[in-house]
Amino acid sequence: MNPKEVRTDKVAEKILKSLEARRFEAYYCKTTEEAIEKALSLIPEGNSVGWGGSDTIRAMGLVKAVYDAGKYTIIDRDTAKDMQERDEMHRQTLTCDTFLASANALSEDGQLVNVDGNGNRIAAISFGPKSVIFIIGINKVVKTHEDAVARARTIAAPINTQRFGNVQPCFVEGSCADCVSTTSCTYVHTTRASAPPKRIKIILVGENLGY
């Protein structure tokens, strides 16, 4: 292995211990292919499966893999005919069996940070779905919780405004202006632990994924 891979493996080992101490069910996969296989193994046949706006799970091929498996009831907001149906699908995901997500940042001591405009994603993370599965690229790992909040607001949020076309200061300027408009970071959410234990499952991937 090259030095970067060695360092990644060592950091991952440390983070898994931090996550397990916080009652998360945690795994490390070196590649996206391994991560997809692990995620599917954690979703029982017949489950209803939903997700929010995560670019990570789409780009890595997990959404396609869930469809291709042919054994789940899928709640996919991207299939909605209009905003009313899309909002209804958001509500349906709050009671699905398995919710798929990524995180905007993960601190080395095992805390997840997410920013959300409407709150549908962090609502599902907090309560409702029986199981939540996070796929998190190593690029989202930072040292402290404060670093995680900073990453979520100053890196992930401004990029997502470009993706969704949310016209606000960080869309125009490319950097966080700490604005109070209807923003991509209306909600700033920290998940400090899993309650009940192991309800939240985290797959850390040794590749750069998402923003």
Salt bridges, closest charged atoms under 4 A:
ASP9 OD2 - LYS30 NZ 2.55
GLU13 OE2 - LYS17 NZ 3.98
ASP68 OD2 - LYS64 NZ 2.61
ASP78 OD2 - ARG58 NH2 3.04
ASP78 OD1 - ARG86 NH1 3.95
GLU85 OE1 - LYS81 NZ 3.01
ASP97 OD1 - LYS130 NZ 3.32
GLU108 OE1 - LYS14 NZ 2.92
GLU108 OE1 - LYS143 NZ 3.14
ASP109 OD2 - ARG22 NH2 3.57
ASP178 OD1 - ARG153 NH2 3.04
